[in-house]
Amino acid sequence: PPGITLTTAPNTDVQASYHPEHGYNYNILVQGTLNAETGSNFGILDNVLEKWKGIDIEGEANLFNVKIEDAVRGITVIQGSNAVIDSCTLTNNIAGIHVLKTNQLLHATEFSNNIYGVKEEKGTSAQVTDCIFINNIFDYYHGTLTRLTMEEINNLPGCQGNTNGG
């Protein structure tokens, strides 16, 4: 909640658990501050097709060298939030990151095996630098320009050094 800081210890596994009636219908809602330490992993215990809801950032988050997997939206960043996302791995999600009405900086992050690596809504801008995109159906979906090639991504304002690894 607002005013509260949650800090994970390095190499912590945070797993959404399965509920017989609700499945993995859980998310982490950050209205205060989330500091995820290096090596923290967020996901589900079971190797199933179902997805958990992911991390919704409405407050502040500092994610460095963190892995988020098997979510509907690995990370959702909304207007008015402040998120630092650096050297993370977003894998096996429907959307690696969903950016809503905010300017978001993503640095040195790997987006792999997602339907959307980065999904940005109209009126939003993500600054994506030195990221790698591997085996996503859409590496980057822009709210106005729709599906972008790697060259088009690197030509967006504030975007550079991104590569496609597969």
C-alpha positions in Angstrom: 0.0 0.0 0.0 1.0 3.7 -0.3 3.8 4.6 2.2 5.0 1.0 2.5 8.3 -0.4 1.0 8.7 -4.1 0.3 12.3 -5.2 -0.4 13.1 -8.7 -1.5 16.4 -10.3 -0.4 18.8 -11.1 -3.2 17.9 -14.3 -5.1 14.4 -14.5 -3.6 11.7 -16.6 -5.4 8.2 -15.0 -5.2 5.7 -17.5 -6.5 1.9 -17.1 -7.0 0.2 -20.2 -5.7 -2.7 -22.0 -7.4 -6.2 -21.8 -5.9 -8.7 -24.5 -7.0 -11.5 -22.0 -7.5 -9.5 -19.0 -8.8 -6.5 -20.5 -10.5 -3.6 -18.1 -10.7 -5.8 -15.0 -10.6 -3.2 -13.0 -8.5 -1.0 -10.0 -9.0 1.4 -7.9 -7.0 -0.1 -4.4 -6.8 2.6 -1.8 -6.0 1.1 1.4 -4.6 4.1 2.1 -2.3 7.6 1.0 -3.2 8.9 -2.4 -4.4 12.7 -2.9 -4.3 13.5 -6.3 -5.9 17.1 -7.2 -5.2 19.4 -8.8 -7.7 18.4 -12.4 -8.7 14.8 -12.2 -7.5 12.4 -14.3 -9.5 8.6 -13.7 -9.8 6.4 -16.4 -11.3 4.4 -19.6 -10.6 5.4 -22.9 -9.1 3.8 -25.2 -11.6 4.8 -25.6 -15.3 1.3 -25.1 -16.6 -0.3 -23.1 -19.4 -2.2 -20.8 -17.0 -0.7 -17.4 -16.2 -0.6 -15.3 -13.1 -1.5 -11.6 -13.4 2.1 -10.1 -12.9 3.3 -6.9 -11.2 1.2 -3.7 -11.5 3.2 -0.6 -10.6 1.1 2.4 -9.5 3.7 3.6 -7.0 7.5 3.1 -7.3 9.6 0.0 -8.3 13.3 -0.6 -8.6 13.9 -3.8 -10.5 17.5 -4.6 -11.3 18.5 -8.1 -12.6 15.1 -9.5 -11.8 13.2 -12.3 -13.7 9.5 -12.1 -14.2 7.8 -15.0 -16.0 4.6 -16.8 -16.8 2.4 -13.8 -16.4 -0.4 -12.1 -18.3 1.6 -8.9 -18.1 5.0 -9.3 -16.5 5.1 -5.6 -15.6 2.4 -3.0 -16.0 3.5 0.6 -15.5 0.7 3.2 -15.2 0.6 7.0 -15.3 2.1 8.7 -12.3 4.3 5.7 -11.3 8.1 5.7 -11.2 9.8 2.4 -12.2 13.4 1.6 -12.8 13.7 -1.5 -14.9 17.3 -2.4 -15.7 19.0 -5.7 -16.7 15.8 -7.7 -16.1 14.5 -10.8 -17.9 10.8 -10.8 -18.9 10.0 -14.3 -20.3 7.0 -16.5 -21.2 4.5 -13.7 -20.6 1.6 -12.5 -22.8 3.1 -9.0 -22.5 6.6 -8.6 -21.1 5.8 -5.0 -20.1 2.7 -3.0 -20.7 3.2 0.8 -20.6 0.1 2.9 -19.9 0.2 6.7 -20.3 3.7 7.2 -18.9 7.2 7.6 -20.2 9.2 4.5 -19.2 12.9 3.8 -19.4 13.9 0.2 -20.0 17.6 -0.6 -20.1 19.6 -3.8 -20.9 16.5 -6.0 -20.4 15.8 -9.3 -22.2 12.4 -9.9 -23.6 12.0 -13.5 -24.6 9.2 -15.9 -25.6 6.4 -13.3 -25.0 3.5 -12.5 -27.3 4.4 -8.8 -26.9 7.9 -7.9 -25.6 6.9 -4.2 -25.1 3.3 -3.2 -25.5 2.8 0.6 -25.4 -0.5 2.3 -25.5 -1.3 5.5 -27.5 0.0 8.6 -25.7 2.8 6.6 -24.1 6.4 6.5 -24.8 9.0 3.9 -23.7 12.7 4.7 -24.0 14.2 1.3 -24.7 18.0 1.1 -24.8 20.4 -1.8 -25.2 17.6 -4.4 -24.8 17.5 -7.8 -26.5 14.4 -9.3 -28.0 14.3 -13.1 -28.5 11.5 -15.2 -30.0 8.6 -12.8 -29.2 5.6 -12.8 -31.6 5.7 -8.9 -31.5 8.9 -7.5 -30.1 7.4 -4.0 -29.8 3.8 -3.0 -30.3 3.5 0.8 -30.5 0.1 2.4 -29.7 0.1 4.4 -32.9 2.5 2.7 -35.3 1.5 -0.9 -34.3 4.1 -3.6 -34.9 7.6 -2.3 -35.2 10.8 -3.8 -36.7 14.0 -3.6 -34.8 15.2 -0.8 -37.1 11.9 1.2 -36.3 12.3 0.6 -32.6 15.9 2.0 -32.6 14.6 5.0 -34.6 12.1 6.0 -31.9 13.0 9.0 -29.7 15.2 7.8 -26.8 15.6 4.2 -28.2 18.9 2.8 -29.3 21.2 -0.2 -29.2 18.4 -2.8 -29.2 19.0 -6.1 -30.9 17.0 -9.2 -32.0 18.4 -12.5 -30.8 16.0 -14.7 -32.6 
